[in-house]
Amino acid sequence: MVRQQLGFSLSGFLTVAATLVVASLLAMKLVPPYTEYSTIQRDMTEIVNDPGMANASGPEIREAFSKKTAVDDVKSVSAEDIEIDREPFQLHVKYGVKIPLAANISVYLDFEAKAVKGSK
């Protein structure tokens, strides 16, 4: 009795390998903007929940945000981009990031971060 061989063919292996390479490259390009978004969200939440910032002026809030983002190496948003609302105390920012993938192919990601006093 002849037993049929099992396993990957060369073309099957190359297809799986190419798919994994493309997925890995895509992940390496798309993960940093999402981590930067979470950093911006965290910094805004820390500022909003800081008791000393509740009565701070707009420039003082922007300066605190600027210092936090400088430490965290945030490049997508500046202190001038954030909107400050007093009732309830909250910070809000909308921004987009264009990520070049290959040649003339790019991905544009829209982000909206909001922090309200009392939120975590």
Backbone as XML, in Angstrom:
<?xml version="1.0"?>
<chain id="A" units="angstrom">
  <residue number="1" name="MET">
    <atom name="N" x="0.838" y="-1.167" z="0.000"/>
    <atom name="CA" x="0.000" y="0.000" z="0.000"/>
    <atom name="C" x="0.894" y="1.245" z="0.000"/>
  </residue>
  <residue number="2" name="VAL">
    <atom name="N" x="0.659" y="2.120" z="-0.951"/>
    <atom name="CA" x="1.429" y="3.347" z="-1.088"/>
    <atom name="C" x="0.734" y="4.453" z="-0.280"/>
  </residue>
  <residue number="3" name="ARG">
    <atom name="N" x="1.520" y="5.100" z="0.530"/>
    <atom name="CA" x="0.967" y="6.161" z="1.373"/>
    <atom name="C" x="1.226" y="7.517" z="0.732"/>
  </residue>
  <residue number="4" name="GLN">
    <atom name="N" x="0.177" y="8.365" z="0.679"/>
    <atom name="CA" x="0.318" y="9.682" z="0.063"/>
    <atom name="C" x="1.064" y="10.615" z="1.014"/>
  </residue>
  <residue number="5" name="GLN">
    <atom name="N" x="1.978" y="11.391" z="0.468"/>
    <atom name="CA" x="2.743" y="12.320" z="1.297"/>
    <atom name="C" x="1.885" y="13.528" z="1.661"/>
  </residue>
  <residue number="6" name="LEU">
    <atom name="N" x="2.103" y="14.034" z="2.855"/>
    <atom name="CA" x="1.385" y="15.206" z="3.332"/>
    <atom name="C" x="2.378" y="16.331" z="3.569"/>
  </residue>
  <residue number="7" name="GLY">
    <atom name="N" x="1.914" y="17.570" z="3.452"/>
    <atom name="CA" x="2.787" y="18.704" z="3.742"/>
    <atom name="C" x="2.524" y="19.852" z="2.796"/>
  </residue>
  <residue number="8" name="PHE">
    <atom name="N" x="3.350" y="20.879" z="2.921"/>
    <atom name="CA" x="3.247" y="22.062" z="2.077"/>
    <atom name="C" x="3.975" y="21.845" z="0.765"/>
  </residue>
  <residue number="9" name="SER">
    <atom name="N" x="3.386" y="22.378" z="-0.282"/>
    <atom name="CA" x="4.128" y="22.452" z="-1.538"/>
    <atom name="C" x="4.941" y="23.745" z="-1.490"/>
  </residue>
  <residue number="10" name="LEU">
    <atom name="N" x="5.870" y="23.904" z="-2.392"/>
    <atom name="CA" x="6.692" y="25.112" z="-2.416"/>
    <atom name="C" x="5.832" y="26.336" z="-2.664"/>
  </residue>
  <residue number="11" name="SER">
    <atom name="N" x="4.898" y="26.256" z="-3.592"/>
    <atom name="CA" x="4.045" y="27.414" z="-3.881"/>
    <atom name="C" x="3.149" y="27.749" z="-2.676"/>
  </residue>
  <residue number="12" name="GLY">
    <atom name="N" x="2.663" y="26.755" z="-1.980"/>
    <atom name="CA" x="1.869" y="27.000" z="-0.775"/>
    <atom name="C" x="2.681" y="27.665" z="0.313"/>
  </residue>
  <residue number="13" name="PHE">
    <atom name="N" x="3.912" y="27.183" z="0.493"/>
    <atom name="CA" x="4.801" y="27.775" z="1.489"/>
    <atom name="C" x="5.113" y="29.229" z="1.152"/>
  </residue>
  <residue number="14" name="LEU">
    <atom name="N" x="5.425" y="29.518" z="-0.130"/>
    <atom name="CA" x="5.740" y="30.889" z="-0.529"/>
    <atom name="C" x="4.535" y="31.815" z="-0.364"/>
  </residue>
  <residue number="15" name="THR">
    <atom name="N" x="3.334" y="31.315" z="-0.626"/>
    <atom name="CA" x="2.124" y="32.122" z="-0.450"/>
    <atom name="C" x="1.924" y="32.469" z="1.019"/>
  </residue>
  <residue number="16" name="VAL">
    <atom name="N" x="2.069" y="31.496" z="1.895"/>
    <atom name="CA" x="1.928" y="31.741" z="3.337"/>
    <atom name="C" x="3.021" y="32.687" z="3.815"/>
  </residue>
  <residue number="17" name="ALA">
    <atom name="N" x="4.235" y="32.499" z="3.373"/>
    <atom name="CA" x="5.354" y="33.355" z="3.788"/>
    <atom name="C" x="5.132" y="34.791" z="3.319"/>
  </residue>
  <residue number="18" name="ALA">
    <atom name="N" x="4.698" y="34.979" z="2.075"/>
    <atom name="CA" x="4.451" y="36.327" z="1.549"/>
    <atom name="C" x="3.322" y="37.005" z="2.325"/>
  </residue>
  <residue number="19" name="THR">
    <atom name="N" x="2.283" y="36.263" z="2.651"/>
    <atom name="CA" x="1.166" y="36.814" z="3.427"/>
    <atom name="C" x="1.627" y="37.254" z="4.807"/>
  </residue>
  <residue number="20" name="LEU">
    <atom name="N" x="2.456" y="36.434" z="5.449"/>
    <atom name="CA" x="2.978" y="36.798" z="6.765"/>
    <atom name="C" x="3.886" y="38.024" z="6.698"/>
  </residue>
  <residue number="21" name="VAL">
    <atom name="N" x="4.693" y="38.130" z="5.652"/>
    <atom name="CA" x="5.576" y="39.282" z="5.502"/>
    <atom name="C" x="4.757" y="40.559" z="5.316"/>
  </residue>
  <residue number="22" name="VAL">
    <atom name="N" x="3.742" y="40.522" z="4.458"/>
    <atom name="CA" x="2.898" y="41.698" z="4.217"/>
    <atom name="C" x="2.158" y="42.086" z="5.500"/>
  </residue>
  <residue number="23" name="ALA">
    <atom name="N" x="1.609" y="41.116" z="6.224"/>
    <atom name="CA" x="0.903" y="41.405" z="7.471"/>
    <atom name="C" x="1.856" y="42.003" z="8.509"/>
  </residue>
  <residue number="24" name="SER">
    <atom name="N" x="3.068" y="41.508" z="8.581"/>
    <atom name="CA" x="4.046" y="42.032" z="9.530"/>
    <atom name="C" x="4.440" y="43.460" z="9.187"/>
  </residue>
  <residue number="25" name="LEU">
    <atom name="N" x="4.681" y="43.728" z="7.910"/>
    <atom name="CA" x="5.029" y="45.087" z="7.493"/>
    <atom name="C" x="3.888" y="46.056" z="7.766"/>
  </residue>
  <residue number="26" name="LEU">
    <atom name="N" x="2.671" y="45.637" z="7.506"/>
    <atom name="CA" x="1.505" y="46.470" z="7.779"/>
    <atom name="C" x="1.393" y="46.766" z="9.274"/>
  </residue>
  <residue number="27" name="ALA">
    <atom name="N" x="1.592" y="45.752" z="10.089"/>
    <atom name="CA" x="1.528" y="45.938" z="11.539"/>
    <atom name="C" x="2.613" y="46.890" z="12.024"/>
  </residue>
  <residue number="28" name="MET">
    <atom name="N" x="3.820" y="46.774" z="11.469"/>
    <atom name="CA" x="4.909" y="47.653" z="11.878"/>
    <atom name="C" x="4.636" y="49.102" z="11.512"/>
  </residue>
  <residue number="29" name="LYS">
    <atom name="N" x="3.870" y="49.346" z="10.463"/>
    <atom name="CA" x="3.529" y="50.706" z="10.053"/>
    <atom name="C" x="2.329" y="51.252" z="10.834"/>
  </residue>
  <residue number="30" name="LEU">
    <atom name="N" x="1.368" y="50.390" z="11.179"/>
    <atom name="CA" x="0.117" y="50.854" z="11.777"/>
    <atom name="C" x="0.102" y="50.879" z="13.304"/>
  </residue>
  <residue number="31" name="VAL">
    <atom name="N" x="0.942" y="50.125" z="13.956"/>
    <atom name="CA" x="0.929" y="50.083" z="15.422"/>
    <atom name="C" x="1.420" y="51.396" z="16.047"/>
  </residue>
  <residue number="32" name="PRO">
    <atom name="N" x="2.494" y="52.038" z="15.577"/>
    <atom name="CA" x="2.961" y="53.268" z="16.228"/>
    <atom name="C" x="1.920" y="54.397" z="16.314"/>
  </residue>
  <residue number="33" name="PRO">
    <atom name="N" x="1.120" y="54.672" z="15.277"/>
    <atom name="CA" x="0.104" y="55.724" z="15.453"/>
    <atom name="C" x="-0.931" y="55.390" z="16.527"/>
  </residue>
  <residue number="34" name="TYR">
    <atom name="N" x="-1.275" y="54.128" z="16.673"/>
    <atom name="CA" x="-2.240" y="53.742" z="17.705"/>
    <atom name="C" x="-1.637" y="53.850" z="19.100"/>
  </residue>
  <residue number="35" name="THR">
    <atom name="N" x="-0.361" y="53.533" z="19.249"/>
    <atom name="CA" x="0.275" y="53.702" z="20.556"/>
    <atom name="C" x="0.416" y="55.190" z="20.890"/>
  </residue>
  <residue number="36" name="GLU">
    <atom name="N" x="0.689" y="56.008" z="19.872"/>
    <atom name="CA" x="0.761" y="57.451" z="20.102"/>
    <atom name="C" x="-0.611" y="58.001" z="20.497"/>
  </residue>
  <residue number="37" name="TYR">
    <atom name="N" x="-1.676" y="57.501" z="19.881"/>
    <atom name="CA" x="-3.030" y="57.902" z="20.251"/>
    <atom name="C" x="-3.315" y="57.569" z="21.713"/>
  </residue>
  <residue number="38" name="SER">
    <atom name="N" x="-2.945" y="56.372" z="22.142"/>
    <atom name="CA" x="-3.196" y="55.998" z="23.536"/>
    <atom name="C" x="-2.362" y="56.851" z="24.492"/>
  </residue>
  <residue number="39" name="THR">
    <atom name="N" x="-1.180" y="57.270" z="24.074"/>
    <atom name="CA" x="-0.351" y="58.157" z="24.884"/>
    <atom name="C" x="-1.003" y="59.528" z="25.014"/>
  </residue>
  <residue number="40" name="ILE">
    <atom name="N" x="-1.517" y="60.047" z="23.903"/>
    <atom name="CA" x="-2.214" y="61.341" z="23.927"/>
    <atom name="C" x="-3.436" y="61.262" z="24.835"/>
  </residue>
  <residue number="41" name="GLN">
    <atom name="N" x="-4.198" y="60.184" z="24.706"/>
    <atom name="CA" x="-5.393" y="59.984" z="25.535"/>
    <atom name="C" x="-5.015" y="59.938" z="27.020"/>
  </residue>
  <residue number="42" name="ARG">
    <atom name="N" x="-3.958" y="59.213" z="27.344"/>
    <atom name="CA" x="-3.509" y="59.103" z="28.728"/>
    <atom name="C" x="-3.058" y="60.453" z="29.276"/>
  </residue>
  <residue number="43" name="ASP">
    <atom name="N" x="-2.281" y="61.203" z="28.491"/>
    <atom name="CA" x="-1.803" y="62.511" z="28.936"/>
    <atom name="C" x="-2.959" y="63.478" z="29.178"/>
  </residue>
  <residue number="44" name="MET">
    <atom name="N" x="-3.938" y="63.471" z="28.281"/>
    <atom name="CA" x="-5.093" y="64.354" z="28.454"/>
    <atom name="C" x="-5.898" y="63.967" z="29.695"/>
  </residue>
  <residue number="45" name="THR">
    <atom name="N" x="-6.066" y="62.682" z="29.938"/>
    <atom name="CA" x="-6.803" y="62.217" z="31.115"/>
    <atom name="C" x="-6.082" y="62.608" z="32.396"/>
  </residue>
  <residue number="46" name="GLU">
    <atom name="N" x="-4.754" y="62.507" z="32.412"/>
    <atom name="CA" x="-3.987" y="62.908" z="33.588"/>
    <atom name="C" x="-4.156" y="64.393" z="33.876"/>
  </residue>
  <residue number="47" name="ILE">
    <atom name="N" x="-4.146" y="65.214" z="32.828"/>
    <atom name="CA" x="-4.302" y="66.657" z="33.010"/>
    <atom name="C" x="-5.700" y="66.986" z="33.522"/>
  </residue>
  <residue number="48" name="VAL">
    <atom name="N" x="-6.716" y="66.392" z="32.944"/>
    <atom name="CA" x="-8.101" y="66.677" z="33.332"/>
    <atom name="C" x="-8.363" y="66.259" z="34.774"/>
  </residue>
  <residue number="49" name="ASN">
    <atom name="N" x="-7.784" y="65.146" z="35.209"/>
    <atom name="CA" x="-8.021" y="64.647" z="36.561"/>
    <atom name="C" x="-7.061" y="65.220" z="37.599"/>
  </residue>
  <residue number="50" name="ASP">
    <atom name="N" x="-6.124" y="66.068" z="37.169"/>
    <atom name="CA" x="-5.211" y="66.721" z="38.109"/>
    <atom name="C" x="-5.970" y="67.845" z="38.827"/>
  </residue>
  <residue number="51" name="PRO">
    <atom name="N" x="-6.055" y="67.794" z="40.171"/>
    <atom name="CA" x="-6.810" y="68.825" z="40.896"/>
    <atom name="C" x="-6.277" y="70.244" z="40.669"/>
  </residue>
  <residue number="52" name="GLY">
    <atom name="N" x="-5.006" y="70.381" z="40.426"/>
    <atom name="CA" x="-4.424" y="71.701" z="40.201"/>
    <atom name="C" x="-4.781" y="72.314" z="38.863"/>
  </residue>
  <residue number="53" name="MET">
    <atom name="N" x="-5.261" y="71.512" z="37.938"/>
    <atom name="CA" x="-5.588" y="72.011" z="36.605"/>
    <atom name="C" x="-7.045" y="72.467" z="36.468"/>
  </residue>
  <residue number="54" name="ALA">
    <atom name="N" x="-7.872" y="72.179" z="37.449"/>
    <atom name="CA" x="-9.296" y="72.521" z="37.351"/>
    <atom name="C" x="-9.510" y="74.021" z="37.187"/>
  </residue>
  <residue number="55" name="ASN">
    <atom name="N" x="-8.706" y="74.840" z="37.854"/>
    <atom name="CA" x="-8.856" y="76.293" z="37.770"/>
    <atom name="C" x="-7.735" y="76.945" z="36.973"/>
  </residue>
  <residue number="56" name="ALA">
    <atom name="N" x="-6.952" y="76.142" z="36.253"/>
    <atom name="CA" x="-5.827" y="76.681" z="35.480"/>
    <atom name="C" x="-6.339" y="77.388" z="34.231"/>
  </residue>
  <residue number="57" name="SER">
    <atom name="N" x="-5.552" y="78.319" z="33.748"/>
    <atom name="CA" x="-5.918" y="79.035" z="32.524"/>
    <atom name="C" x="-5.602" y="78.161" z="31.309"/>
  </residue>
  <residue number="58" name="GLY">
    <atom name="N" x="-6.117" y="78.565" z="30.162"/>
    <atom name="CA" x="-5.871" y="77.825" z="28.920"/>
    <atom name="C" x="-4.393" y="77.659" z="28.615"/>
  </residue>
  <residue number="59" name="PRO">
    <atom name="N" x="-3.594" y="78.754" z="28.692"/>
    <atom name="CA" x="-2.157" y="78.601" z="28.433"/>
    <atom name="C" x="-1.453" y="77.660" z="29.407"/>
  </residue>
  <residue number="60" name="GLU">
    <atom name="N" x="-1.882" y="77.633" z="30.665"/>
    <atom name="CA" x="-1.269" y="76.725" z="31.639"/>
    <atom name="C" x="-1.598" y="75.267" z="31.308"/>
  </residue>
  <residue number="61" name="ILE">
    <atom name="N" x="-2.835" y="75.024" z="30.884"/>
    <atom name="CA" x="-3.234" y="73.666" z="30.497"/>
    <atom name="C" x="-2.462" y="73.229" z="29.263"/>
  </residue>
  <residue number="62" name="ARG">
    <atom name="N" x="-2.340" y="74.130" z="28.290"/>
    <atom name="CA" x="-1.592" y="73.808" z="27.064"/>
    <atom name="C" x="-0.115" y="73.562" z="27.368"/>
  </residue>
  <residue number="63" name="GLU">
    <atom name="N" x="0.443" y="74.330" z="28.302"/>
    <atom name="CA" x="1.846" y="74.131" z="28.677"/>
    <atom name="C" x="2.041" y="72.768" z="29.344"/>
  </residue>
  <residue number="64" name="ALA">
    <atom name="N" x="1.111" y="72.390" z="30.225"/>
    <atom name="CA" x="1.190" y="71.081" z="30.875"/>
    <atom name="C" x="1.095" y="69.965" z="29.841"/>
  </residue>
  <residue number="65" name="PHE">
    <atom name="N" x="0.189" y="70.117" z="28.879"/>
    <atom name="CA" x="0.050" y="69.119" z="27.813"/>
    <atom name="C" x="1.323" y="69.065" z="26.970"/>
  </residue>
  <residue number="66" name="SER">
    <atom name="N" x="1.870" y="70.220" z="26.659"/>
    <atom name="CA" x="3.092" y="70.280" z="25.854"/>
    <atom name="C" x="4.259" y="69.590" z="26.556"/>
  </residue>
  <residue number="67" name="LYS">
    <atom name="N" x="4.378" y="69.786" z="27.861"/>
    <atom name="CA" x="5.457" y="69.139" z="28.618"/>
    <atom name="C" x="5.286" y="67.625" z="28.637"/>
  </residue>
  <residue number="68" name="LYS">
    <atom name="N" x="4.044" y="67.168" z="28.861"/>
    <atom name="CA" x="3.797" y="65.722" z="28.889"/>
    <atom name="C" x="4.077" y="65.086" z="27.526"/>
  </residue>
  <residue number="69" name="THR">
    <atom name="N" x="3.639" y="65.733" z="26.459"/>
    <atom name="CA" x="3.852" y="65.148" z="25.134"/>
    <atom name="C" x="5.318" y="65.226" z="24.705"/>
  </residue>
  <residue number="70" name="ALA">
    <atom name="N" x="6.053" y="66.206" z="25.210"/>
    <atom name="CA" x="7.489" y="66.271" z="24.903"/>
    <atom name="C" x="8.217" y="65.096" z="25.549"/>
  </residue>
  <residue number="71" name="VAL">
    <atom name="N" x="7.845" y="64.775" z="26.762"/>
    <atom name="CA" x="8.467" y="63.642" z="27.465"/>
    <atom name="C" x="8.115" y="62.333" z="26.757"/>
  </residue>
  <residue number="72" name="ASP">
    <atom name="N" x="6.852" y="62.232" z="26.296"/>
    <atom name="CA" x="6.379" y="61.006" z="25.654"/>
    <atom name="C" x="6.695" y="60.947" z="24.158"/>
  </residue>
  <residue number="73" name="ASP">
    <atom name="N" x="7.347" y="61.978" z="23.614"/>
    <atom name="CA" x="7.760" y="62.028" z="22.209"/>
    <atom name="C" x="6.564" y="61.922" z="21.253"/>
  </residue>
  <residue number="74" name="VAL">
    <atom name="N" x="5.541" y="62.716" z="21.522"/>
    <atom name="CA" x="4.359" y="62.766" z="20.653"/>
    <atom name="C" x="4.606" y="63.810" z="19.569"/>
  </residue>
  <residue number="75" name="LYS">
    <atom name="N" x="4.422" y="63.421" z="18.310"/>
    <atom name="CA" x="4.686" y="64.321" z="17.191"/>
    <atom name="C" x="3.415" y="64.729" z="16.434"/>
  </residue>
  <residue number="76" name="SER">
    <atom name="N" x="2.331" y="63.992" z="16.580"/>
    <atom name="CA" x="1.134" y="64.215" z="15.764"/>
    <atom name="C" x="0.275" y="65.376" z="16.234"/>
  </residue>
  <residue number="77" name="VAL">
    <atom name="N" x="0.364" y="65.727" z="17.516"/>
    <atom name="CA" x="-0.504" y="66.747" z="18.089"/>
    <atom name="C" x="0.347" y="67.739" z="18.869"/>
  </residue>
  <residue number="78" name="SER">
    <atom name="N" x="0.004" y="69.015" z="18.735"/>
    <atom name="CA" x="0.670" y="70.031" z="19.548"/>
    <atom name="C" x="-0.328" y="70.596" z="20.556"/>
  </residue>
  <residue number="79" name="ALA">
    <atom name="N" x="0.162" y="71.377" z="21.471"/>
    <atom name="CA" x="-0.702" y="71.947" z="22.513"/>
    <atom name="C" x="-1.752" y="72.881" z="21.921"/>
  </residue>
  <residue number="80" name="GLU">
    <atom name="N" x="-1.462" y="73.503" z="20.798"/>
    <atom name="CA" x="-2.415" y="74.416" z="20.166"/>
    <atom name="C" x="-3.589" y="73.673" z="19.533"/>
  </residue>
  <residue number="81" name="ASP">
    <atom name="N" x="-3.443" y="72.382" z="19.307"/>
    <atom name="CA" x="-4.499" y="71.594" z="18.666"/>
    <atom name="C" x="-5.624" y="71.193" z="19.617"/>
  </residue>
  <residue number="82" name="ILE">
    <atom name="N" x="-5.370" y="71.217" z="20.926"/>
    <atom name="CA" x="-6.388" y="70.734" z="21.855"/>
    <atom name="C" x="-7.441" y="71.811" z="22.113"/>
  </residue>
  <residue number="83" name="GLU">
    <atom name="N" x="-8.686" y="71.347" z="22.273"/>
    <atom name="CA" x="-9.790" y="72.225" z="22.624"/>
    <atom name="C" x="-10.086" y="72.019" z="24.107"/>
  </residue>
  <residue number="84" name="ILE">
    <atom name="N" x="-10.313" y="73.128" z="24.812"/>
    <atom name="CA" x="-10.553" y="73.079" z="26.253"/>
    <atom name="C" x="-11.980" y="73.542" z="26.523"/>
  </residue>
  <residue number="85" name="ASP">
    <atom name="N" x="-12.758" y="72.698" z="27.206"/>
    <atom name="CA" x="-14.103" y="73.059" z="27.639"/>
    <atom name="C" x="-14.112" y="73.083" z="29.156"/>
  </residue>
  <residue number="86" name="ARG">
    <atom name="N" x="-14.843" y="74.027" z="29.733"/>
    <atom name="CA" x="-14.844" y="74.192" z="31.191"/>
    <atom name="C" x="-15.989" y="73.457" z="31.892"/>
  </residue>
  <residue number="87" name="GLU">
    <atom name="N" x="-17.144" y="73.361" z="31.284"/>
    <atom name="CA" x="-18.298" y="72.731" z="31.945"/>
    <atom name="C" x="-18.807" y="71.574" z="31.137"/>
  </residue>
  <residue number="88" name="PRO">
    <atom name="N" x="-18.568" y="70.360" z="31.457"/>
    <atom name="CA" x="-17.599" y="69.896" z="32.451"/>
    <atom name="C" x="-16.186" y="70.054" z="31.904"/>
  </residue>
  <residue number="89" name="PHE">
    <atom name="N" x="-15.222" y="70.066" z="32.802"/>
    <atom name="CA" x="-13.826" y="70.237" z="32.396"/>
    <atom name="C" x="-13.403" y="69.064" z="31.525"/>
  </residue>
  <residue number="90" name="GLN">
    <atom name="N" x="-13.052" y="69.360" z="30.266"/>
    <atom name="CA" x="-12.636" y="68.307" z="29.344"/>
    <atom name="C" x="-11.684" y="68.851" z="28.292"/>
  </residue>
  <residue number="91" name="LEU">
    <atom name="N" x="-10.882" y="67.958" z="27.755"/>
    <atom name="CA" x="-9.966" y="68.252" z="26.660"/>
    <atom name="C" x="-10.363" y="67.378" z="25.479"/>
  </residue>
  <residue number="92" name="HIS">
    <atom name="N" x="-10.209" y="67.931" z="24.275"/>
    <atom name="CA" x="-10.651" y="67.236" z="23.080"/>
    <atom name="C" x="-9.691" y="67.577" z="21.936"/>
  </residue>
  <residue number="93" name="VAL">
    <atom name="N" x="-9.357" y="66.585" z="21.133"/>
    <atom name="CA" x="-8.514" y="66.832" z="19.966"/>
    <atom name="C" x="-8.880" y="65.855" z="18.853"/>
  </residue>
  <residue number="94" name="LYS">
    <atom name="N" x="-8.920" y="66.361" z="17.623"/>
    <atom name="CA" x="-9.100" y="65.536" z="16.433"/>
    <atom name="C" x="-7.866" y="65.734" z="15.564"/>
  </residue>
  <residue number="95" name="TYR">
    <atom name="N" x="-7.344" y="64.643" z="15.046"/>
    <atom name="CA" x="-6.184" y="64.746" z="14.172"/>
    <atom name="C" x="-6.121" y="63.527" z="13.254"/>
  </residue>
  <residue number="96" name="GLY">
    <atom name="N" x="-5.320" y="63.639" z="12.219"/>
    <atom name="CA" x="-5.150" y="62.539" z="11.277"/>
    <atom name="C" x="-3.672" y="62.264" z="11.043"/>
  </residue>
  <residue number="97" name="VAL">
    <atom name="N" x="-3.395" y="61.033" z="10.673"/>
    <atom name="CA" x="-2.020" y="60.608" z="10.404"/>
    <atom name="C" x="-2.001" y="59.907" z="9.051"/>
  </residue>
  <residue number="98" name="LYS">
    <atom name="N" x="-1.131" y="60.372" z="8.154"/>
    <atom name="CA" x="-0.967" y="59.739" z="6.848"/>
    <atom name="C" x="0.271" y="58.865" z="6.898"/>
  </residue>
  <residue number="99" name="ILE">
    <atom name="N" x="0.083" y="57.576" z="6.569"/>
    <atom name="CA" x="1.179" y="56.613" z="6.647"/>
    <atom name="C" x="1.470" y="56.085" z="5.249"/>
  </residue>
  <residue number="100" name="PRO">
    <atom name="N" x="2.648" y="56.404" z="4.692"/>
    <atom name="CA" x="2.992" y="55.845" z="3.383"/>
    <atom name="C" x="3.318" y="54.351" z="3.510"/>
  </residue>
  <residue number="101" name="LEU">
    <atom name="N" x="2.730" y="53.551" z="2.648"/>
    <atom name="CA" x="2.981" y="52.106" z="2.680"/>
    <atom name="C" x="4.002" y="51.702" z="1.633"/>
  </residue>
  <residue number="102" name="ALA">
    <atom name="N" x="3.687" y="51.946" z="0.363"/>
    <atom name="CA" x="4.606" y="51.596" z="-0.711"/>
    <atom name="C" x="4.270" y="52.457" z="-1.927"/>
  </residue>
  <residue number="103" name="ALA">
    <atom name="N" x="5.297" y="52.994" z="-2.555"/>
    <atom name="CA" x="5.149" y="53.821" z="-3.754"/>
    <atom name="C" x="4.095" y="54.905" z="-3.503"/>
  </residue>
  <residue number="104" name="ASN">
    <atom name="N" x="2.981" y="54.868" z="-4.235"/>
    <atom name="CA" x="1.953" y="55.894" z="-4.080"/>
    <atom name="C" x="0.762" y="55.406" z="-3.252"/>
  </residue>
  <residue number="105" name="ILE">
    <atom name="N" x="0.954" y="54.388" z="-2.448"/>
    <atom name="CA" x="-0.112" y="53.838" z="-1.614"/>
    <atom name="C" x="0.098" y="54.304" z="-0.174"/>
  </residue>
  <residue number="106" name="SER">
    <atom name="N" x="-0.928" y="54.949" z="0.372"/>
    <atom name="CA" x="-0.872" y="55.444" z="1.746"/>
    <atom name="C" x="-2.150" y="55.085" z="2.480"/>
  </residue>
  <residue number="107" name="VAL">
    <atom name="N" x="-2.068" y="55.143" z="3.797"/>
    <atom name="CA" x="-3.228" y="54.936" z="4.657"/>
    <atom name="C" x="-3.386" y="56.193" z="5.491"/>
  </residue>
  <residue number="108" name="TYR">
    <atom name="N" x="-4.621" y="56.700" z="5.569"/>
    <atom name="CA" x="-4.902" y="57.875" z="6.386"/>
    <atom name="C" x="-5.772" y="57.443" z="7.555"/>
  </residue>
  <residue number="109" name="LEU">
    <atom name="N" x="-5.289" y="57.691" z="8.770"/>
    <atom name="CA" x="-6.013" y="57.309" z="9.976"/>
    <atom name="C" x="-6.517" y="58.562" z="10.686"/>
  </residue>
  <residue number="110" name="ASP">
    <atom name="N" x="-7.809" y="58.602" z="11.015"/>
    <atom name="CA" x="-8.399" y="59.690" z="11.786"/>
    <atom name="C" x="-8.496" y="59.269" z="13.241"/>
  </residue>
  <residue number="111" name="PHE">
    <atom name="N" x="-8.091" y="60.170" z="14.133"/>
    <atom name="CA" x="-8.171" y="59.904" z="15.556"/>
    <atom name="C" x="-8.927" y="61.038" z="16.235"/>
  </residue>
  <residue number="112" name="GLU">
    <atom name="N" x="-9.636" y="60.694" z="17.300"/>
    <atom name="CA" x="-10.331" y="61.678" z="18.119"/>
    <atom name="C" x="-10.158" y="61.276" z="19.577"/>
  </residue>
  <residue number="113" name="ALA">
    <atom name="N" x="-9.438" y="62.097" z="20.322"/>
    <atom name="CA" x="-9.181" y="61.807" z="21.735"/>
    <atom name="C" x="-9.952" y="62.818" z="22.580"/>
  </residue>
  <residue number="114" name="LYS">
    <atom name="N" x="-10.562" y="62.306" z="23.641"/>
    <atom name="CA" x="-11.353" y="63.157" z="24.518"/>
    <atom name="C" x="-11.154" y="62.689" z="25.953"/>
  </residue>
  <residue number="115" name="ALA">
    <atom name="N" x="-10.968" y="63.627" z="26.856"/>
    <atom name="CA" x="-10.821" y="63.314" z="28.270"/>
    <atom name="C" x="-11.751" y="64.218" z="29.063"/>
  </residue>
  <residue number="116" name="VAL">
    <atom name="N" x="-12.608" y="63.611" z="29.875"/>
    <atom name="CA" x="-13.566" y="64.352" z="30.704"/>
    <atom name="C" x="-13.196" y="64.123" z="32.165"/>
  </residue>
  <residue number="117" name="LYS">
    <atom name="N" x="-13.323" y="65.177" z="32.961"/>
    <atom name="CA" x="-12.978" y="65.076" z="34.378"/>
    <atom name="C" x="-13.777" y="63.934" z="35.017"/>
  </residue>
  <residue number="118" name="GLY">
    <atom name="N" x="-13.063" y="63.104" z="35.773"/>
    <atom name="CA" x="-13.680" y="61.962" z="36.430"/>
    <atom name="C" x="-13.550" y="60.680" z="35.640"/>
  </residue>
  <residue number="119" name="SER">
    <atom name="N" x="-13.134" y="60.767" z="34.355"/>
    <atom name="CA" x="-12.954" y="59.543" z="33.553"/>
    <atom name="C" x="-11.576" y="58.978" z="33.775"/>
  </residue>
  <residue number="120" name="LYS">
    <atom name="N" x="-11.419" y="57.716" z="33.420"/>
    <atom name="CA" x="-10.101" y="57.079" z="33.562"/>
    <atom name="C" x="-9.559" y="56.671" z="32.235"/>
  </residue>
</chain>
